[in-house]
Amino acid sequence: MILGLPIKEISELLIEWDNDYQDIISSLNKNGYKVNVEHTLKNLGFIYAKKK
C-alpha cells in the first residue's frame, strides 16, 4: 500500500490493515508519527498514528 497524500501534513491517521502492514508502520515512523497497532482479528486491524 502506498499513501497518495503527503503524510507530513496530516496530524492523525487511522488506517485499516490486513496481512502486510510493516511497511506502513516504517513509513509512518520515518515521518515522525507515534504508531499504535490494534489487532481485531488474526490478520486484520487498525493502525492509529499521531504526529509526535
N, CA, C and O of each residue as an XYZ file, in Angstrom:
208
protein
N       0.826     -1.180      0.000
C       0.000      0.000      0.000
C       0.869      1.241      0.000
O       1.822      1.329      0.774
N       0.561      2.179     -0.837
C       1.280      3.444     -0.895
C       0.286      4.560     -0.638
O      -0.752      4.641     -1.295
N       0.603      5.415      0.313
C      -0.269      6.543      0.601
C      -0.051      7.623     -0.441
O       1.091      7.997     -0.710
N      -1.121      8.130     -1.031
C      -1.019      9.143     -2.069
C      -0.893     10.555     -1.539
O      -0.461     11.446     -2.269
N      -1.256     10.782     -0.293
C      -1.179     12.114      0.293
C       0.179     12.333      0.935
O       0.802     11.379      1.402
N       0.646     13.572      0.966
C       1.876     13.844      1.711
C       1.580     13.734      3.205
O       1.007     14.655      3.787
N       1.958     12.632      3.825
C       1.530     12.359      5.193
C       2.153     13.309      6.207
O       1.705     13.346      7.353
N       3.153     14.067      5.831
C       3.745     15.031      6.754
C       2.751     16.119      7.147
O       2.927     16.764      8.181
N       1.712     16.335      6.347
C       0.747     17.398      6.601
C      -0.442     16.937      7.435
O      -1.294     17.759      7.772
N      -0.532     15.669      7.776
C      -1.676     15.119      8.494
C      -1.252     14.828      9.935
O      -0.256     14.139     10.159
N      -2.007     15.354     10.923
C      -1.594     15.194     12.320
C      -1.986     13.843     12.919
O      -1.285     13.333     13.793
N      -3.110     13.248     12.458
C      -3.547     11.951     12.973
C      -4.077     11.091     11.835
O      -4.716     11.590     10.908
N      -3.803      9.786     11.915
C      -4.261      8.842     10.896
C      -4.868      7.616     11.561
O      -4.417      7.188     12.623
N      -5.891      7.058     10.932
C      -6.445      5.762     11.318
C      -6.513      4.942     10.039
O      -7.245      5.290      9.112
N      -5.751      3.854      9.989
C      -5.615      3.058      8.770
C      -6.017      1.623      9.074
O      -5.527      1.030     10.036
N      -6.904      1.062      8.260
C      -7.242     -0.357      8.376
C      -6.175     -1.150      7.636
O      -5.793     -0.784      6.525
N      -5.688     -2.232      8.238
C      -4.652     -3.030      7.597
C      -5.071     -4.484      7.510
O      -5.988     -4.946      8.189
N      -4.339     -5.201      6.620
C      -4.517     -6.648      6.523
C      -3.161     -7.295      6.802
O      -2.429     -6.812      7.665
N      -2.809     -8.354      6.111
C      -1.590     -9.113      6.410
C      -0.298     -8.308      6.371
O       0.576     -8.524      7.211
N      -0.150     -7.389      5.426
C       1.125     -6.712      5.204
C       1.040     -5.253      5.647
O       0.596     -4.392      4.888
N       1.466     -4.983      6.874
C       1.364     -3.620      7.382
C       2.690     -3.065      7.905
O       2.744     -1.901      8.302
N       3.746     -3.855      7.916
C       5.028     -3.403      8.456
C       5.620     -2.242      7.661
O       6.238     -1.351      8.244
N       5.439     -2.239      6.332
C       5.951     -1.136      5.514
C       5.260      0.175      5.859
O       5.890      1.233      5.861
N       3.969      0.107      6.150
C       3.218      1.308      6.521
C       3.750      1.859      7.839
O       3.947      3.067      7.976
N       3.982      0.977      8.805
C       4.497      1.406     10.105
C       5.874      2.043      9.954
O       6.146      3.078     10.562
N       6.732      1.447      9.162
C       8.068      2.004      8.933
C       7.989      3.394      8.328
O       8.698      4.305      8.756
N       7.133      3.557      7.339
C       6.970      4.852      6.683
C       6.454      5.908      7.656
O       6.940      7.039      7.670
N       5.478      5.537      8.459
C       4.932      6.483      9.433
C       5.982      6.873     10.474
O       6.096      8.048     10.823
N       6.747      5.903     10.969
C       7.802      6.205     11.940
C       8.846      7.143     11.353
O       9.296      8.066     12.033
N       9.236      6.924     10.108
C      10.217      7.785      9.445
C       9.706      9.208      9.297
O      10.495     10.153      9.268
N       8.381      9.368      9.202
C       7.791     10.692      9.030
C       7.360     11.323     10.353
O       6.610     12.300     10.356
N       7.824     10.778     11.470
C       7.611     11.407     12.764
C       6.309     11.092     13.458
O       5.808     11.916     14.223
N       5.740      9.917     13.214
C       4.492      9.527     13.858
C       4.744      8.514     14.964
O       5.618      7.655     14.844
N       3.972      8.621     16.043
C       3.913      7.576     17.064
C       2.816      6.627     16.614
O       1.692      7.057     16.357
N       3.129      5.338     16.516
C       2.216      4.371     15.908
C       1.752      3.343     16.937
O       2.562      2.788     17.679
N       0.448      3.096     16.974
C      -0.146      2.018     17.766
C      -0.887      1.099     16.814
O      -1.625      1.562     15.945
N      -0.692     -0.211     16.976
C      -1.348     -1.197     16.120
C      -2.365     -1.963     16.956
O      -2.032     -2.498     18.013
N      -3.594     -2.014     16.485
C      -4.657     -2.764     17.152
C      -5.040     -3.950     16.278
O      -5.304     -3.791     15.086
N      -5.069     -5.144     16.872
C      -5.476     -6.352     16.156
C      -6.934     -6.648     16.483
O      -7.286     -6.828     17.649
N      -7.784     -6.700     15.457
C      -9.177     -7.067     15.685
C      -9.405     -8.541     15.377
O     -10.256     -9.181     15.995
N      -8.658     -9.073     14.437
C      -8.641    -10.495     14.098
C      -7.188    -10.894     13.895
O      -6.297    -10.055     14.029
N      -6.934    -12.148     13.577
C      -5.562    -12.620     13.388
C      -4.807    -11.807     12.339
O      -3.639    -11.475     12.541
N      -5.455    -11.484     11.226
C      -4.764    -10.791     10.139
C      -5.492     -9.513      9.712
O      -5.461     -9.137      8.540
N      -6.145     -8.851     10.666
C      -6.865     -7.620     10.356
C      -6.842     -6.720     11.578
O      -6.893     -7.194     12.713
N      -6.764     -5.429     11.339
C      -6.770     -4.497     12.458
C      -6.643     -3.066     11.987
O      -6.906     -2.752     10.826
N      -6.236     -2.201     12.902
C      -6.119     -0.781     12.609
C      -4.779     -0.256     13.097
O      -4.231     -0.728     14.093
N      -4.267      0.726     12.377
C      -3.077      1.456     12.786
C      -3.541      2.857     13.147
O      -4.173      3.537     12.339
N      -3.226      3.287     14.365
C      -3.507      4.657     14.772
C      -2.167      5.363     14.869
O      -1.278      4.919     15.595
N      -2.018      6.457     14.142
C      -0.760      7.188     14.139
C      -1.025      8.653     14.451
O      -1.947      9.264     13.911
N      -0.194      9.205     15.335
C      -0.325     10.607     15.710
C       1.037     11.264     15.587
O       2.046     10.703     16.015
N       1.065     12.454     15.001
C       2.309     13.195     14.810
C       2.939     13.493     16.165
O       2.260     13.939     17.089
N       4.239     13.244     16.276
C       4.966     13.483     17.538
C       5.125     14.957     17.780
O       5.708     15.358     18.787
